[in-house]
Amino acid sequence: MPIAIEFKSVSKTFHLNAEPALSDVSFQIKEGEFITVLGSSGSGKTTTLRMMNRLIEPDNGHIEFYSHDIRGIDAIQLRRQMGYVVQQIGLFPHLTVAENIATVPSLLKWDKRKILARTEELLHLVKLPPEDYLNRRPRELSGGQQQRVGVARALAADPAIMLLDEPFGAVDAITRLDLQAEIQKIHQQLDNKTFIFVTHDINEAFKLGDRVMIMDHGRICQFAPPREIIRSPQPGFVQKLIDTVNEQEALWGEFK
């Protein structure tokens, strides 16, 4: 499979004399992978994601999108090839669900019939029947339903890559599990679509990721399939994460 995203010795510092947000980070993500990026607050995971669509520019190093240096790609054109979903969702409150999903296709001047067909297709994909949801406003939706619309909107123009930054962090635990299952199904149904999903939840990261990138203090501690990390965690931060999960499982076991 081709390489969708590659970082080559990328570094970023936001404030003079501050600890780098990213420090000499290098990795490759293949087309079609579901990558989860795991780390605590300040680990560099969101900075890494936002560099992919040029919302943040690196101080040093290079980032490539399908072997093209992203600095040579117009930022708007680049972002139209990358769907972007965040925790806050950001639906336009004065627009209907259909109008929200159609935002980018409308900017691209798609035919109205094509936009409607795409909108209905995506609502079916995220399990929101069009006949019930096309004309609703965001205020009429639950948090989980709003997040589903956010995913549909990000997919509307058929981007090559989906960037998801803590997308389920603001919903309750049961809804979060449902959304995790749905996002897995969506990825499986979309041929060669690359998903990059930032989270601070280790269970979510290991459940969803084909590979998990674990970050701490602006560096990658380990980047491997979940099974490999569990079997052979790197000493230090990764080992502590695995130990924490094992302790939680032992605690639950005491109540059985």
NORMO-V258996 format. One record per residue. N is the residue number from 1. RES is the residue in one letter. PHI is phi in whole degrees, 0 to 359 (none if undefined). PSI is psi in whole degrees, 0 to 359 (none if undefined). Layout:
n->{N & N}
res->{RES & RES}
phi->{PHI & PHI}
psi->{PSI & PSI}
This chain:
n->{1 & 2 & 3 & 4 & 5 & 6 & 7 & 8 & 9 & 10 & 11 & 12 & 13 & 14 & 15 & 16 & 17 & 18 & 19 & 20 & 21 & 22 & 23 & 24 & 25 & 26 & 27 & 28 & 29 & 30 & 31 & 32 & 33 & 34 & 35 & 36 & 37 & 38 & 39 & 40 & 41 & 42 & 43 & 44 & 45 & 46 & 47 & 48 & 49 & 50 & 51 & 52 & 53 & 54 & 55 & 56 & 57 & 58 & 59 & 60 & 61 & 62 & 63 & 64 & 65 & 66 & 67 & 68 & 69 & 70 & 71 & 72 & 73 & 74 & 75 & 76 & 77 & 78 & 79 & 80 & 81 & 82 & 83 & 84 & 85 & 86 & 87 & 88 & 89 & 90 & 91 & 92 & 93 & 94 & 95 & 96 & 97 & 98 & 99 & 100 & 101 & 102 & 103 & 104 & 105 & 106 & 107 & 108 & 109 & 110 & 111 & 112 & 113 & 114 & 115 & 116 & 117 & 118 & 119 & 120 & 121 & 122 & 123 & 124 & 125 & 126 & 127 & 128 & 129 & 130 & 131 & 132 & 133 & 134 & 135 & 136 & 137 & 138 & 139 & 140 & 141 & 142 & 143 & 144 & 145 & 146 & 147 & 148 & 149 & 150 & 151 & 152 & 153 & 154 & 155 & 156 & 157 & 158 & 159 & 160 & 161 & 162 & 163 & 164 & 165 & 166 & 167 & 168 & 169 & 170 & 171 & 172 & 173 & 174 & 175 & 176 & 177 & 178 & 179 & 180 & 181 & 182 & 183 & 184 & 185 & 186 & 187 & 188 & 189 & 190 & 191 & 192 & 193 & 194 & 195 & 196 & 197 & 198 & 199 & 200 & 201 & 202 & 203 & 204 & 205 & 206 & 207 & 208 & 209 & 210 & 211 & 212 & 213 & 214 & 215 & 216 & 217 & 218 & 219 & 220 & 221 & 222 & 223 & 224 & 225 & 226 & 227 & 228 & 229 & 230 & 231 & 232 & 233 & 234 & 235 & 236 & 237 & 238 & 239 & 240 & 241 & 242 & 243 & 244 & 245 & 246 & 247 & 248 & 249 & 250 & 251 & 252 & 253 & 254 & 255 & 256}
res->{M & P & I & A & I & E & F & K & S & V & S & K & T & F & H & L & N & A & E & P & A & L & S & D & V & S & F & Q & I & K & E & G & E & F & I & T & V & L & G & S & S & G & S & G & K & T & T & T & L & R & M & M & N & R & L & I & E & P & D & N & G & H & I & E & F & Y & S & H & D & I & R & G & I & D & A & I & Q & L & R & R & Q & M & G & Y & V & V & Q & Q & I & G & L & F & P & H & L & T & V & A & E & N & I & A & T & V & P & S & L & L & K & W & D & K & R & K & I & L & A & R & T & E & E & L & L & H & L & V & K & L & P & P & E & D & Y & L & N & R & R & P & R & E & L & S & G & G & Q & Q & Q & R & V & G & V & A & R & A & L & A & A & D & P & A & I & M & L & L & D & E & P & F & G & A & V & D & A & I & T & R & L & D & L & Q & A & E & I & Q & K & I & H & Q & Q & L & D & N & K & T & F & I & F & V & T & H & D & I & N & E & A & F & K & L & G & D & R & V & M & I & M & D & H & G & R & I & C & Q & F & A & P & P & R & E & I & I & R & S & P & Q & P & G & F & V & Q & K & L & I & D & T & V & N & E & Q & E & A & L & W & G & E & F & K}
phi->{none & 293 & 276 & 280 & 225 & 222 & 256 & 235 & 51 & 272 & 227 & 207 & 232 & 271 & 228 & 305 & 70 & 278 & 295 & 302 & 290 & 224 & 227 & 55 & 268 & 225 & 191 & 232 & 236 & 276 & 303 & 91 & 284 & 251 & 255 & 253 & 245 & 246 & 177 & 281 & 301 & 86 & 282 & 107 & 293 & 289 & 302 & 301 & 297 & 289 & 285 & 295 & 250 & 65 & 287 & 229 & 258 & 287 & 280 & 218 & 93 & 226 & 237 & 242 & 244 & 49 & 71 & 250 & 299 & 293 & 292 & 267 & 251 & 306 & 301 & 294 & 296 & 298 & 294 & 289 & 262 & 226 & 290 & 224 & 235 & 238 & 300 & 283 & 67 & 74 & 293 & 283 & 295 & 274 & 255 & 287 & 304 & 300 & 292 & 297 & 296 & 277 & 307 & 287 & 305 & 294 & 298 & 276 & 61 & 294 & 298 & 302 & 293 & 294 & 297 & 297 & 297 & 293 & 297 & 295 & 300 & 288 & 296 & 297 & 299 & 266 & 64 & 234 & 307 & 306 & 297 & 261 & 239 & 308 & 256 & 281 & 261 & 308 & 294 & 269 & 249 & 286 & 300 & 295 & 293 & 298 & 293 & 296 & 296 & 299 & 294 & 299 & 298 & 294 & 272 & 303 & 268 & 56 & 290 & 288 & 228 & 250 & 254 & 234 & 254 & 48 & 295 & 251 & 291 & 257 & 251 & 291 & 299 & 291 & 298 & 299 & 297 & 298 & 293 & 299 & 298 & 293 & 293 & 296 & 297 & 299 & 299 & 293 & 277 & 257 & 296 & 59 & 271 & 267 & 247 & 235 & 237 & 270 & 206 & 254 & 263 & 297 & 296 & 296 & 299 & 284 & 289 & 269 & 281 & 294 & 225 & 243 & 261 & 260 & 241 & 205 & 50 & 78 & 232 & 271 & 275 & 197 & 220 & 199 & 299 & 308 & 299 & 293 & 295 & 296 & 284 & 223 & 293 & 294 & 300 & 96 & 301 & 295 & 301 & 297 & 299 & 296 & 299 & 298 & 297 & 298 & 295 & 294 & 296 & 296 & 296 & 298 & 297 & 292 & 265 & 276}
psi->{144 & 159 & 118 & 315 & 136 & 131 & 134 & 101 & 52 & 133 & 152 & 130 & 130 & 329 & 142 & 132 & 4 & 162 & 136 & 138 & 325 & 141 & 100 & 55 & 129 & 135 & 166 & 143 & 125 & 151 & 133 & 353 & 153 & 106 & 130 & 141 & 115 & 137 & 163 & 176 & 132 & 7 & 340 & 2 & 316 & 323 & 316 & 314 & 314 & 343 & 334 & 327 & 20 & 25 & 336 & 136 & 141 & 155 & 322 & 157 & 182 & 146 & 130 & 141 & 109 & 51 & 9 & 129 & 124 & 342 & 341 & 3 & 132 & 132 & 319 & 317 & 322 & 314 & 332 & 346 & 4 & 113 & 147 & 120 & 130 & 168 & 321 & 353 & 298 & 34 & 147 & 115 & 333 & 355 & 153 & 171 & 313 & 316 & 325 & 312 & 328 & 4 & 304 & 315 & 325 & 318 & 328 & 1 & 42 & 154 & 141 & 322 & 323 & 320 & 314 & 317 & 318 & 319 & 314 & 320 & 316 & 324 & 322 & 319 & 321 & 14 & 43 & 99 & 125 & 321 & 337 & 338 & 345 & 316 & 11 & 158 & 156 & 324 & 343 & 3 & 150 & 171 & 318 & 321 & 320 & 320 & 325 & 319 & 322 & 320 & 316 & 317 & 319 & 332 & 353 & 316 & 17 & 59 & 156 & 328 & 141 & 124 & 122 & 114 & 100 & 48 & 336 & 13 & 340 & 7 & 162 & 166 & 319 & 315 & 322 & 317 & 319 & 316 & 325 & 315 & 319 & 319 & 327 & 315 & 318 & 315 & 319 & 329 & 344 & 111 & 127 & 25 & 129 & 126 & 132 & 114 & 114 & 136 & 157 & 3 & 112 & 322 & 319 & 316 & 315 & 333 & 319 & 327 & 134 & 320 & 151 & 127 & 113 & 124 & 149 & 129 & 45 & 10 & 156 & 120 & 322 & 142 & 101 & 169 & 150 & 316 & 320 & 320 & 318 & 319 & 323 & 67 & 142 & 144 & 152 & 233 & 315 & 317 & 320 & 321 & 312 & 320 & 321 & 317 & 316 & 321 & 321 & 319 & 321 & 322 & 314 & 325 & 333 & 338 & 358 & none}
